[in-house]
Amino acid sequence: MNGSALLQLAAATAIFVAAASTAKAWAVDPGWFKLMVTMVLYTAGNLLMLRLIRLLGMATAFSLSSVIQLVAVNGVAILAFGETIGLVKGLGLGMAVLAVALITLGPRFTG
C-alpha cells in the first residue's frame, strides 16, 4: 500500500468516525441538522472508499477500512460516550484485527 492510499484510508476513517459520532448525537437528541451532517459525512466517506477500491481492490479496501473503523468507533464510544465493552465483545474486536492482519499480510507469506 502506498502513501496516498494510506492517507486516503486515514481520511476515510476520520470521516466515518465523525459520522458515527454525529449519528450517536442524533440518536440521543434528534434534529434535522444532526441528521443532515451525518448523511453528508457518510456520503463523503463512501466517495473516498470508491477511490480506495480502485487503488487497493475491493477485498483489501473494505477489510482494512471496516476493522480500522470498528476499533476507532469503539474507542470513541468508550471514551466520548461512556459505553463499555464486555469480554466477548473485546475478544471479537481482537479477532477482527487478527482477521484483517491475515487478509492483508497473508498473501506475502504464502506467495
VODREN-20122 format. One record per residue: residue number from 1; residue in one letter; x, y, z of N, C-alpha, C in turn. Coordinates in nm, 4 decimals, always signed. Layout:
REM VODREN-20122
+-----+------+----------+----------+----------+----------+----------+----------+----------+----------+----------+
:  nr : rest :     n.c1 :     n.c2 :     n.c3 :    ca.c1 :    ca.c2 :    ca.c3 :     c.c1 :     c.c2 :     c.c3 :
+-----+------+----------+----------+----------+----------+----------+----------+----------+----------+----------+
: NUM :    A :        X :        Y :        Z :        X :        Y :        Z :        X :        Y :        Z :
...
+-----+------+----------+----------+----------+----------+----------+----------+----------+----------+----------+
This chain:
REM VODREN-20122
+-----+------+----------+----------+----------+----------+----------+----------+----------+----------+----------+
:  nr : rest :     n.c1 :     n.c2 :     n.c3 :    ca.c1 :    ca.c2 :    ca.c3 :     c.c1 :     c.c2 :     c.c3 :
+-----+------+----------+----------+----------+----------+----------+----------+----------+----------+----------+
:   1 :    M :  +0.0857 :  -0.1174 :  +0.0000 :  +0.0000 :  +0.0000 :  +0.0000 :  +0.0902 :  +0.1235 :  +0.0000 :
:   2 :    N :  +0.0607 :  +0.2154 :  -0.0898 :  +0.1429 :  +0.3360 :  -0.0995 :  +0.0945 :  +0.4447 :  -0.0029 :
:   3 :    G :  +0.1716 :  +0.5511 :  +0.0055 :  +0.1400 :  +0.6595 :  +0.0982 :  +0.0075 :  +0.7283 :  +0.0696 :
:   4 :    S :  -0.0252 :  +0.7417 :  -0.0572 :  -0.1514 :  +0.8045 :  -0.0951 :  -0.2704 :  +0.7227 :  -0.0460 :
:   5 :    A :  -0.2641 :  +0.5923 :  -0.0655 :  -0.3734 :  +0.5050 :  -0.0204 :  -0.3849 :  +0.5083 :  +0.1316 :
:   6 :    L :  -0.2716 :  +0.5097 :  +0.2001 :  -0.2724 :  +0.5159 :  +0.3468 :  -0.3345 :  +0.6457 :  +0.3956 :
:   7 :    L :  -0.3013 :  +0.7555 :  +0.3303 :  -0.3576 :  +0.8854 :  +0.3661 :  -0.5084 :  +0.8883 :  +0.3417 :
:   8 :    Q :  -0.5519 :  +0.8333 :  +0.2289 :  -0.6945 :  +0.8282 :  +0.1985 :  -0.7690 :  +0.7372 :  +0.2959 :
:   9 :    L :  -0.7063 :  +0.6266 :  +0.3353 :  -0.7670 :  +0.5370 :  +0.4339 :  -0.7818 :  +0.6078 :  +0.5681 :
:  10 :    A :  -0.6803 :  +0.6834 :  +0.6074 :  -0.6879 :  +0.7596 :  +0.7321 :  -0.7975 :  +0.8657 :  +0.7250 :
:  11 :    A :  -0.8079 :  +0.9329 :  +0.6110 :  -0.9122 :  +1.0350 :  +0.5946 :  -1.0507 :  +0.9724 :  +0.5984 :
:  12 :    A :  -1.0687 :  +0.8598 :  +0.5290 :  -1.1985 :  +0.7917 :  +0.5298 :  -1.2350 :  +0.7475 :  +0.6706 :
:  13 :    T :  -1.1373 :  +0.6966 :  +0.7434 :  -1.1628 :  +0.6540 :  +0.8813 :  -1.2047 :  +0.7715 :  +0.9674 :
:  14 :    A :  -1.1342 :  +0.8827 :  +0.9562 :  -1.1698 :  +1.0017 :  +1.0339 :  -1.3109 :  +1.0496 :  +1.0004 :
:  15 :    I :  -1.3445 :  +1.0469 :  +0.8721 :  -1.4785 :  +1.0896 :  +0.8308 :  -1.5840 :  +0.9952 :  +0.8859 :
:  16 :    F :  -1.5604 :  +0.8640 :  +0.8765 :  -1.6581 :  +0.7680 :  +0.9264 :  -1.6726 :  +0.7740 :  +1.0788 :
:  17 :    V :  -1.5640 :  +0.8007 :  +1.1496 :  -1.5727 :  +0.8161 :  +1.2954 :  -1.6528 :  +0.9411 :  +1.3298 :
:  18 :    A :  -1.6297 :  +1.0493 :  +1.2562 :  -1.7096 :  +1.1706 :  +1.2780 :  -1.8563 :  +1.1444 :  +1.2466 :
:  19 :    A :  -1.8829 :  +1.0699 :  +1.1393 :  -2.0211 :  +1.0367 :  +1.1031 :  -2.0876 :  +0.9525 :  +1.2115 :
:  20 :    A :  -2.0150 :  +0.8550 :  +1.2635 :  -2.0709 :  +0.7709 :  +1.3703 :  -2.0977 :  +0.8529 :  +1.4966 :
:  21 :    S :  -2.0098 :  +0.9471 :  +1.5248 :  -2.0292 :  +1.0328 :  +1.6427 :  -2.1516 :  +1.1227 :  +1.6260 :
:  22 :    T :  -2.1690 :  +1.1786 :  +1.5063 :  -2.2876 :  +1.2624 :  +1.4858 :  -2.4144 :  +1.1774 :  +1.4825 :
:  23 :    A :  -2.4027 :  +1.0538 :  +1.4357 :  -2.5182 :  +0.9638 :  +1.4390 :  -2.5588 :  +0.9334 :  +1.5827 :
:  24 :    K :  -2.4595 :  +0.9122 :  +1.6699 :  -2.4889 :  +0.8890 :  +1.8117 :  -2.5509 :  +1.0141 :  +1.8733 :
:  25 :    A :  -2.4960 :  +1.1307 :  +1.8402 :  -2.5522 :  +1.2561 :  +1.8917 :  -2.6959 :  +1.2739 :  +1.8439 :
:  26 :    W :  -2.7238 :  +1.2366 :  +1.7182 :  -2.8602 :  +1.2439 :  +1.6661 :  -2.9513 :  +1.1459 :  +1.7395 :
:  27 :    A :  -2.9005 :  +1.0252 :  +1.7692 :  -2.9818 :  +0.9244 :  +1.8386 :  -3.0191 :  +0.9705 :  +1.9793 :
:  28 :    V :  -2.9274 :  +1.0415 :  +2.0444 :  -2.9526 :  +1.0910 :  +2.1803 :  -3.0476 :  +1.2101 :  +2.1776 :
:  29 :    D :  -3.0295 :  +1.2994 :  +2.0814 :  -3.1109 :  +1.4205 :  +2.0713 :  -3.1387 :  +1.4501 :  +1.9243 :
:  30 :    P :  -3.2438 :  +1.3875 :  +1.8661 :  -3.2695 :  +1.4007 :  +1.7223 :  -3.2925 :  +1.5447 :  +1.6782 :
:  31 :    G :  -3.2474 :  +1.5727 :  +1.5585 :  -3.2682 :  +1.7022 :  +1.4951 :  -3.2273 :  +1.6936 :  +1.3498 :
:  32 :    W :  -3.2877 :  +1.7760 :  +1.2647 :  -3.2601 :  +1.7718 :  +1.1222 :  -3.1158 :  +1.8066 :  +1.0895 :
:  33 :    F :  -3.0582 :  +1.9038 :  +1.1593 :  -2.9204 :  +1.9436 :  +1.1300 :  -2.8240 :  +1.8283 :  +1.1551 :
:  34 :    K :  -2.8382 :  +1.7612 :  +1.2693 :  -2.7504 :  +1.6478 :  +1.3004 :  -2.7681 :  +1.5356 :  +1.1989 :
:  35 :    L :  -2.8908 :  +1.5139 :  +1.1571 :  -2.9171 :  +1.4102 :  +1.0578 :  -2.8504 :  +1.4445 :  +0.9245 :
:  36 :    M :  -2.8601 :  +1.5693 :  +0.8825 :  -2.8000 :  +1.6106 :  +0.7554 :  -2.6469 :  +1.6037 :  +0.7609 :
:  37 :    V :  -2.5877 :  +1.6465 :  +0.8731 :  -2.4419 :  +1.6380 :  +0.8878 :  -2.3980 :  +1.4920 :  +0.8822 :
:  38 :    T :  -2.4725 :  +1.4054 :  +0.9486 :  -2.4410 :  +1.2624 :  +0.9468 :  -2.4443 :  +1.2080 :  +0.8045 :
:  39 :    M :  -2.5479 :  +1.2424 :  +0.7291 :  -2.5612 :  +1.1939 :  +0.5912 :  -2.4490 :  +1.2462 :  +0.5017 :
:  40 :    V :  -2.4128 :  +1.3729 :  +0.5174 :  -2.3048 :  +1.4308 :  +0.4368 :  -2.1723 :  +1.3616 :  +0.4683 :
:  41 :    L :  -2.1465 :  +1.3382 :  +0.5962 :  -2.0217 :  +1.2711 :  +0.6340 :  -2.0157 :  +1.1283 :  +0.5803 :
:  42 :    Y :  -2.1234 :  +1.0525 :  +0.5941 :  -2.1241 :  +0.9161 :  +0.5409 :  -2.1063 :  +0.9156 :  +0.3888 :
:  43 :    T :  -2.1665 :  +1.0114 :  +0.3201 :  -2.1512 :  +1.0203 :  +0.1748 :  -2.0065 :  +1.0501 :  +0.1376 :
:  44 :    A :  -1.9440 :  +1.1442 :  +0.2067 :  -1.8038 :  +1.1777 :  +0.1797 :  -1.7132 :  +1.0578 :  +0.2057 :
:  45 :    G :  -1.7370 :  +0.9868 :  +0.3138 :  -1.6579 :  +0.8676 :  +0.3446 :  -1.6721 :  +0.7605 :  +0.2375 :
:  46 :    N :  -1.7932 :  +0.7409 :  +0.1899 :  -1.8154 :  +0.6406 :  +0.0854 :  -1.7530 :  +0.6810 :  -0.0474 :
:  47 :    L :  -1.7516 :  +0.8097 :  -0.0784 :  -1.6843 :  +0.8543 :  -0.2001 :  -1.5335 :  +0.8266 :  -0.1927 :
:  48 :    L :  -1.4754 :  +0.8469 :  -0.0764 :  -1.3339 :  +0.8134 :  -0.0589 :  -1.3116 :  +0.6625 :  -0.0719 :
:  49 :    M :  -1.4058 :  +0.5848 :  -0.0208 :  -1.3937 :  +0.4394 :  -0.0308 :  -1.3933 :  +0.3939 :  -0.1764 :
:  50 :    L :  -1.4672 :  +0.4617 :  -0.2619 :  -1.4665 :  +0.4252 :  -0.4036 :  -1.3261 :  +0.4398 :  -0.4630 :
:  51 :    R :  -1.2560 :  +0.5451 :  -0.4243 :  -1.1168 :  +0.5619 :  -0.4706 :  -1.0278 :  +0.4518 :  -0.4146 :
:  52 :    L :  -1.0479 :  +0.4174 :  -0.2878 :  -0.9660 :  +0.3124 :  -0.2273 :  -0.9907 :  +0.1772 :  -0.2927 :
:  53 :    I :  -1.1138 :  +0.1510 :  -0.3322 :  -1.1431 :  +0.0255 :  -0.4016 :  -1.0643 :  +0.0189 :  -0.5315 :
:  54 :    R :  -1.0562 :  +0.1313 :  -0.6014 :  -0.9794 :  +0.1346 :  -0.7258 :  -0.8303 :  +0.1148 :  -0.6986 :
:  55 :    L :  -0.7799 :  +0.1747 :  -0.5917 :  -0.6364 :  +0.1652 :  -0.5614 :  -0.5946 :  +0.0306 :  -0.5032 :
:  56 :    L :  -0.6752 :  -0.0228 :  -0.4117 :  -0.6342 :  -0.1406 :  -0.3357 :  -0.7062 :  -0.2691 :  -0.3731 :
:  57 :    G :  -0.8180 :  -0.2549 :  -0.4410 :  -0.9039 :  -0.3703 :  -0.4645 :  -1.0127 :  -0.3730 :  -0.3575 :
:  58 :    M :  -1.1245 :  -0.4319 :  -0.3933 :  -1.2416 :  -0.4298 :  -0.3057 :  -1.2169 :  -0.5030 :  -0.1732 :
:  59 :    A :  -1.1618 :  -0.6235 :  -0.1791 :  -1.1436 :  -0.7030 :  -0.0572 :  -1.0516 :  -0.6326 :  +0.0418 :
:  60 :    T :  -0.9391 :  -0.5847 :  -0.0060 :  -0.8429 :  -0.5191 :  +0.0832 :  -0.8973 :  -0.3875 :  +0.1363 :
:  61 :    A :  -0.9556 :  -0.3063 :  +0.0498 :  -1.0059 :  -0.1753 :  +0.0927 :  -1.1132 :  -0.1891 :  +0.1996 :
:  62 :    F :  -1.2114 :  -0.2751 :  +0.1754 :  -1.3194 :  -0.2888 :  +0.2729 :  -1.2743 :  -0.3596 :  +0.4000 :
:  63 :    S :  -1.1848 :  -0.4570 :  +0.3879 :  -1.1351 :  -0.5259 :  +0.5076 :  -1.0594 :  -0.4294 :  +0.5979 :
:  64 :    L :  -0.9659 :  -0.3567 :  +0.5394 :  -0.8889 :  -0.2605 :  +0.6190 :  -0.9789 :  -0.1528 :  +0.6783 :
:  65 :    S :  -1.0626 :  -0.0941 :  +0.5946 :  -1.1478 :  +0.0145 :  +0.6397 :  -1.2432 :  -0.0298 :  +0.7502 :
:  66 :    S :  -1.3045 :  -0.1443 :  +0.7329 :  -1.4051 :  -0.1864 :  +0.8312 :  -1.3441 :  -0.2137 :  +0.9675 :
:  67 :    V :  -1.2281 :  -0.2771 :  +0.9722 :  -1.1691 :  -0.3066 :  +1.1033 :  -1.1099 :  -0.1824 :  +1.1672 :
:  68 :    I :  -1.0472 :  -0.0969 :  +1.0884 :  -0.9955 :  +0.0280 :  +1.1451 :  -1.1110 :  +0.1103 :  +1.2018 :
:  69 :    Q :  -1.2218 :  +0.1162 :  +1.1272 :  -1.3391 :  +0.1885 :  +1.1762 :  -1.3975 :  +0.1217 :  +1.2998 :
:  70 :    L :  -1.4011 :  -0.0116 :  +1.3000 :  -1.4543 :  -0.0856 :  +1.4138 :  -1.3791 :  -0.0492 :  +1.5418 :
:  71 :    V :  -1.2491 :  -0.0503 :  +1.5339 :  -1.1668 :  -0.0177 :  +1.6509 :  -1.1818 :  +0.1307 :  +1.6868 :
:  72 :    A :  -1.1764 :  +0.2180 :  +1.5868 :  -1.1856 :  +0.3625 :  +1.6133 :  -1.3216 :  +0.4011 :  +1.6706 :
:  73 :    V :  -1.4292 :  +0.3483 :  +1.6134 :  -1.5632 :  +0.3828 :  +1.6617 :  -1.5848 :  +0.3287 :  +1.8030 :
:  74 :    N :  -1.5334 :  +0.2097 :  +1.8312 :  -1.5450 :  +0.1588 :  +1.9675 :  -1.4658 :  +0.2444 :  +2.0651 :
:  75 :    G :  -1.3501 :  +0.2946 :  +2.0211 :  -1.2743 :  +0.3861 :  +2.1061 :  -1.3516 :  +0.5125 :  +2.1377 :
:  76 :    V :  -1.4157 :  +0.5693 :  +2.0360 :  -1.4977 :  +0.6891 :  +2.0573 :  -1.6161 :  +0.6572 :  +2.1485 :
:  77 :    A :  -1.6804 :  +0.5432 :  +2.1257 :  -1.7958 :  +0.5045 :  +2.2081 :  -1.7564 :  +0.4927 :  +2.3553 :
:  78 :    I :  -1.6387 :  +0.4381 :  +2.3802 :  -1.5917 :  +0.4212 :  +2.5182 :  -1.5484 :  +0.5546 :  +2.5783 :
:  79 :    L :  -1.4635 :  +0.6273 :  +2.5050 :  -1.4047 :  +0.7495 :  +2.5603 :  -1.5007 :  +0.8684 :  +2.5619 :
:  80 :    A :  -1.5794 :  +0.8843 :  +2.4562 :  -1.6645 :  +1.0028 :  +2.4474 :  -1.8054 :  +0.9808 :  +2.5018 :
:  81 :    F :  -1.8565 :  +0.8579 :  +2.4870 :  -1.9957 :  +0.8346 :  +2.5242 :  -2.0120 :  +0.7426 :  +2.6451 :
:  82 :    G :  -1.9010 :  +0.7000 :  +2.7039 :  -1.9071 :  +0.6215 :  +2.8274 :  -1.9590 :  +0.4796 :  +2.8115 :
:  83 :    E :  -1.9576 :  +0.4270 :  +2.6900 :  -2.0023 :  +0.2898 :  +2.6704 :  -1.8943 :  +0.1932 :  +2.7184 :
:  84 :    T :  -1.9327 :  +0.0694 :  +2.7423 :  -1.8366 :  -0.0306 :  +2.7897 :  -1.8315 :  -0.1488 :  +2.6929 :
:  85 :    I :  -1.7200 :  -0.2198 :  +2.6987 :  -1.7014 :  -0.3395 :  +2.6166 :  -1.6832 :  -0.4578 :  +2.7106 :
:  86 :    G :  -1.7652 :  -0.5589 :  +2.6925 :  -1.7533 :  -0.6798 :  +2.7722 :  -1.6456 :  -0.7712 :  +2.7164 :
:  87 :    L :  -1.6263 :  -0.8832 :  +2.7841 :  -1.5230 :  -0.9783 :  +2.7460 :  -1.5465 :  -1.0330 :  +2.6051 :
:  88 :    V :  -1.6669 :  -1.0743 :  +2.5758 :  -1.6952 :  -1.1345 :  +2.4448 :  -1.6764 :  -1.0325 :  +2.3330 :
:  89 :    K :  -1.7245 :  -0.9115 :  +2.3523 :  -1.7070 :  -0.8079 :  +2.2510 :  -1.5587 :  -0.7742 :  +2.2328 :
:  90 :    G :  -1.4857 :  -0.7676 :  +2.3419 :  -1.3422 :  -0.7418 :  +2.3346 :  -1.2689 :  -0.8513 :  +2.2580 :
:  91 :    L :  -1.3059 :  -0.9762 :  +2.2836 :  -1.2462 :  -1.0871 :  +2.2091 :  -1.2814 :  -1.0772 :  +2.0608 :
:  92 :    G :  -1.4043 :  -1.0388 :  +2.0314 :  -1.4463 :  -1.0219 :  +1.8923 :  -1.3664 :  -0.9136 :  +1.8224 :
:  93 :    L :  -1.3422 :  -0.8026 :  +1.8911 :  -1.2608 :  -0.6954 :  +1.8327 :  -1.1193 :  -0.7453 :  +1.8037 :
:  94 :    G :  -1.0644 :  -0.8194 :  +1.8977 :  -0.9298 :  -0.8750 :  +1.8777 :  -0.9249 :  -0.9711 :  +1.7598 :
:  95 :    M :  -1.0267 :  -1.0545 :  +1.7471 :  -1.0312 :  -1.1485 :  +1.6343 :  -1.0476 :  -1.0756 :  +1.5016 :
:  96 :    A :  -1.1229 :  -0.9651 :  +1.5024 :  -1.1401 :  -0.8867 :  +1.3793 :  -1.0066 :  -0.8281 :  +1.3351 :
:  97 :    V :  -0.9306 :  -0.7775 :  +1.4292 :  -0.7992 :  -0.7219 :  +1.3965 :  -0.7082 :  -0.8324 :  +1.3427 :
:  98 :    L :  -0.7104 :  -0.9486 :  +1.4061 :  -0.6304 :  -1.0617 :  +1.3590 :  -0.6736 :  -1.1049 :  +1.2191 :
:  99 :    A :  -0.8034 :  -1.1074 :  +1.1944 :  -0.8544 :  -1.1469 :  +1.0628 :  -0.8039 :  -1.0537 :  +0.9538 :
: 100 :    V :  -0.8069 :  -0.9243 :  +0.9786 :  -0.7595 :  -0.8302 :  +0.8773 :  -0.6097 :  -0.8417 :  +0.8591 :
: 101 :    A :  -0.5378 :  -0.8670 :  +0.9669 :  -0.3932 :  -0.8879 :  +0.9534 :  -0.3662 :  -1.0083 :  +0.8630 :
: 102 :    L :  -0.4423 :  -1.1155 :  +0.8811 :  -0.4241 :  -1.2331 :  +0.7961 :  -0.4619 :  -1.2050 :  +0.6513 :
: 103 :    I :  -0.5715 :  -1.1313 :  +0.6297 :  -0.6152 :  -1.0982 :  +0.4937 :  -0.5116 :  -1.0086 :  +0.4254 :
: 104 :    T :  -0.4605 :  -0.9124 :  +0.4982 :  -0.3686 :  -0.8149 :  +0.4407 :  -0.2274 :  -0.8718 :  +0.4226 :
: 105 :    L :  -0.1789 :  -0.9408 :  +0.5251 :  -0.0404 :  -0.9892 :  +0.5214 :  -0.0268 :  -1.1321 :  +0.4697 :
: 106 :    G :  -0.1357 :  -1.2073 :  +0.4719 :  -0.1318 :  -1.3476 :  +0.4315 :  -0.0704 :  -1.3730 :  +0.2959 :
: 107 :    P :  -0.1107 :  -1.2986 :  +0.1934 :  -0.0533 :  -1.3234 :  +0.0608 :  +0.0986 :  -1.3066 :  +0.0556 :
: 108 :    R :  +0.1548 :  -1.2254 :  +0.1401 :  +0.3008 :  -1.2080 :  +0.1419 :  +0.3720 :  -1.3338 :  +0.1917 :
: 109 :    F :  +0.3051 :  -1.4082 :  +0.2803 :  +0.3676 :  -1.5257 :  +0.3373 :  +0.3415 :  -1.6529 :  +0.2572 :
: 110 :    T :  +0.2344 :  -1.6524 :  +0.1783 :  +0.2005 :  -1.7721 :  +0.1032 :  +0.2479 :  -1.7659 :  -0.0420 :
: 111 :    G :  +0.2944 :  -1.6502 :  -0.0842 :  +0.3491 :  -1.6359 :  -0.2196 :  +0.2438 :  -1.6031 :  -0.3133 :
+-----+------+----------+----------+----------+----------+----------+----------+----------+----------+----------+
